[in-house]
Amino acid sequence: MFLVTGATGGIGRRVVRLLRQQKMPVRAFVRLTSHYSELEHREAEIFIGDLRQEKDIHKACQGIQYIISTHGSARDTLAVDYRANIELIDQAKANGVQHFVFISVLGADRDYEDATVFKAKKAVEKYLATSGLNYTIFRPSGLASNLLPLAESFRETGLYLLIGDRKNRTSIVSTDDLAKMVVDSINITAAQNQIFPVGGPEVLMREDIPQIFGRVFNKEPIIINPPLFLLDGLRSGLGLFNREEQQALGTFRTLLAHEFFCTPEEIANLESIFGFKLETLENFLRHYLAV
Ligand SMILES: NC(=O)c1ccc[n+]([C@@H]2O[C@H](COP(=O)([O-])OP(=O)(O)OC[C@H]3O[C@@H](n4cnc5c(N)ncnc54)[C@H](OP(=O)(O)O)[C@@H]3O)[C@@H](O)[C@H]2O)c1
């Protein structure tokens, strides 16, 4: 039995889909408030709980052989990104789990002081790698599925908001490709006890993304490009009455201020280990937006 956390998220729902296509038994950890009917239709076992509750994690881990941790939260980082994963790892050990897959983030090892999600991911990676469990850690750059709502609004308006440096490099990975690697990592020897940086097949500049949207929808993009210091001003103001939101923006700012891309060698390594060609962002968008 596989336990998938974040089963209603961009990666998690695709992982459940793939596992169920292979007729694997899956327990999907979901919140009561989540949209999980697709998972039910795919005959995953639905476990309703909250990852902030230790007792829910204990129950969910009973009788489990594989754990795939894909959940995340920009706002409740300590409880959800950090503590819940530590608890899952402890429970994996207690229950003799055979393999633990963890979704981290590209740059988790760069020690960004102002980005709580990055710090939580780094601490969890370290805990997992020294746990004695079999593991695979994926460090994705941006996920293509995250761009779908932006692409939909671009389709309507032609507008694209690009905060900060237009030339910063990024590599967006197809969320379908990542889900496939996640599932396959359990059976591929070369993926055992490894940390993989994950990106798409091309290194993009951030300003390339609206150009791709433009090609997909045959529409000239109108790029709105405020400087990063405007976000800093907003953060300082927010900090006066909402500390949690200010911290969440710290991770967002880090993502905007730095480059997150994989080298061609890292992509070639992924393609060779997992045995398939990664798809481009444009391909992914055309597939999901039916254009
Ligand atoms: N998005 C990116 O570009 C990106 C880049 C690099 C790494 N990552 C990492 O990749 C992972 C997956 O990202 P994603 O975009 O697929 O995530 P997502 O779509 O934002 O989904 C997050 C998932 O976590 C679940 N969750 C949050 N708090 C929970 C709680 N207290 N109890 C139970 N479930 C909870 C959500 O459930 P609900 O449906 O109930 O909200 C949802 O299923 C995350 O760990 C993220 O840090 C993402």
The ligand as an ORCA input file, in Angstrom:
! r2SCAN-3c Opt
* xyz 0 1
  N       4.646     24.543     -7.124
  C       5.918     24.653     -7.469
  O       6.312     25.336     -8.451
  C       6.952     23.883     -6.678
  C       8.301     24.004     -6.981
  C       9.220     23.249     -6.257
  C       8.784     22.413     -5.241
  N       7.454     22.338     -4.953
  C       7.026     21.429     -3.881
  O       6.278     20.393     -4.483
  C       5.289     19.925     -3.573
  C       3.945     19.861     -4.286
  O       3.651     21.094     -4.893
  P       2.242     21.267     -5.604
  O       2.294     22.551     -6.387
  O       1.857     19.976     -6.230
  O       1.336     21.514     -4.306
  P      -0.115     22.089     -4.234
  O      -0.822     21.898     -5.530
  O      -0.038     23.448     -3.633
  O      -0.771     21.102     -3.170
  C      -0.431     21.079     -1.842
  C      -1.083     19.858     -1.233
  O      -0.787     19.809      0.169
  C      -2.010     19.579      0.855
  N      -1.991     20.115      2.217
  C      -1.604     21.352      2.602
  N      -1.769     21.480      3.938
  C      -2.264     20.290      4.388
  C      -2.639     19.796      5.658
  N      -2.541     20.559      6.770
  N      -3.101     18.527      5.761
  C      -3.226     17.751      4.654
  N      -2.867     18.160      3.406
  C      -2.404     19.416      3.286
  C      -3.059     20.296      0.009
  O      -4.334     19.858      0.349
  P      -5.675     20.742      0.054
  O      -6.183     20.287     -1.281
  O      -6.576     20.395      1.162
  O      -5.271     22.190      0.070
  C      -2.623     19.863     -1.379
  O      -3.037     18.552     -1.666
  C       5.305     20.851     -2.378
  O       6.018     20.207     -1.351
  C       6.065     22.063     -2.872
  O       6.791     22.680     -1.823
  C       6.517     23.043     -5.654
*
